[in-house]
Amino acid sequence: MIEPESIGFLIADVARMQRAEFEKRIGQAGLDLTPGEARALLNIGIRAGGRQNEIAEKMGVEPMTMSGYIDKLESLGLVERIPDPTDRRARNVVLSPRAEPLLAEVRRLSSTLLQDMLSDFSDEERENIRLALKSVKARLVALAVTRDAA
């Protein structure tokens, strides 16, 4: 029987609660972005020049949802869709220079949230949590590769 205090439930709860708190902070910041658009901007910043579908996959959203986020960000002059140099059918998404101040504020809000979440932990404990989660993630990736290969 799976217990609500099991690692899996706790990871899911923490992720859900972190996202809800991030969305609240984005909403209160008056950035003229929805929380989803802010998350999209962050992910585009991390994967600048990435394909729209790849960014959507990393965010865990449907490609059509990502398309809506990019449409809005593009209308605000924050991102551009450019031709993919390796596939003429694909479009890559890049940040415009206008996005930098807004992206910096979204990153600051995200960083502050993380600091608030982990304020009871020492630097060593934070690093141990990070390494443990990184290991779990790597194991899940390996399981998916094994499953997909079968």
N, C-alpha and C positions, 0 to 999 in steps of 0.2 A: 504494500500500500504506500502511495506517495503522500508524504506529509507536507502541510503548508510551510513548514520551516525547513524543508529540504533545500539543498543547494539550487536545484533547478527552479523551484518556485521563488526563492529569494532573488536569484539573478533576474528572472522575469519581472518580479515586483520592483526591484531597484531600477531596471531599465525603463519600465512604464512610468514610475514616479519621477525619475530624472527627466524624461521627455515632457511630462506634464509641467514640471517646474520650469523647464527651459521655455516651453510655450507660454507660460504665464509671464515670465520675465521679458520675453520678446514682445508680448502684447503690451506690457506696461512701459516699454522703452520708447514707444512712439516712433518706430522706424519706418512706418508705412509699408511693412512687410507682414504677411501672415507667418506664423511659425513654420509652416511647410516651406514657404519661399525662403525664409532665413536658413533653414536646414539645407535647402537646395543650394543656396549661395555658398554656404560652408563647404559642401561637398564638391561644388564646381571649383572652388578655390583650392581644394586639396588635389583634385584631379583635373586641373586646368588643361584644356585641349582634349579631354576625354570625350568619347561618344556619349550621346544622350542616353542610350539604352544601358550602357555600362554604369553611368552615374545613378540611374534609376535602380539598377540591381543592387548597387552598394548601399543605397538609401533604404532598400526594402520597399519600394513603391512601384506601382505599375508604370510602364512607359508613357501611357496617356496622362497619368497624374504628373509625371515629370515634365511632359510636354507643356502642360498648363503652367507649371511653375516657371519654366524657361520662357514661355510666352510673356508672362507678367514681368519677369526680370529683364527681358529684352525690351519690353515697352518702356521700362524705367531707365533704359540705357545702361544697365549694369552688366549685361552679358551679350555676347554675339555668337551666332551660329556661323561656323566657317566650314568650307568643304574639307573633308578628310583627305589628306594627300595620298593615302593608300587605298581608298575605296571611294570612287566618285559618287556612289549612292548614299554614303553616310555623311553626317554632319557632326562636327565636333563643337563643343561649347567652351568658350573662353571668357574670362572676365574682361570688362572694359576698365580703363583707368578710373572711371567714375565710381566703380564698385569698391575700390580700396578703402575709403573711409568708413563706408557702411559695413564692409566685411570685417574691418578692424573692430568695430563696435560689437558685432555679433560674436566675434572671437572673444572679446573681453567679457561679454555676458556669459558665454560658455565656460570660460576659464574661472570666472568668479563663482559660478554654480559648482564647478568641480571642487574648488577650494572650500566652499561652504559645506559640500557633501562630505569631504574627507578631513574636516578640521579637527576631528578627535583622534586622528592617526598621526604617528610620527612619519618622517620622510622614509624611514626604512620600512615601516608597515605599508605605506602607500606603494612603495616599489615592489614589495612582496605581493600585494594584491594585483598590481599591474602584471607582474610576471606570471602569477597563477592564472589570471584570465587570458593572458596571451597563450599560455600552454593549452588551456581548455579550447580556445579558438583553433589553434593549430591541430589539435586532435579531432575536432569536429570537421575541419577541412579535410583531413586525411580520411575520415570515415565517409565523407561525401564522395571523395575521389574513388575510394574502394567500391562503394555502392554503385557509382555511375559506370565504373569499369566492368562490373559484373553483368 
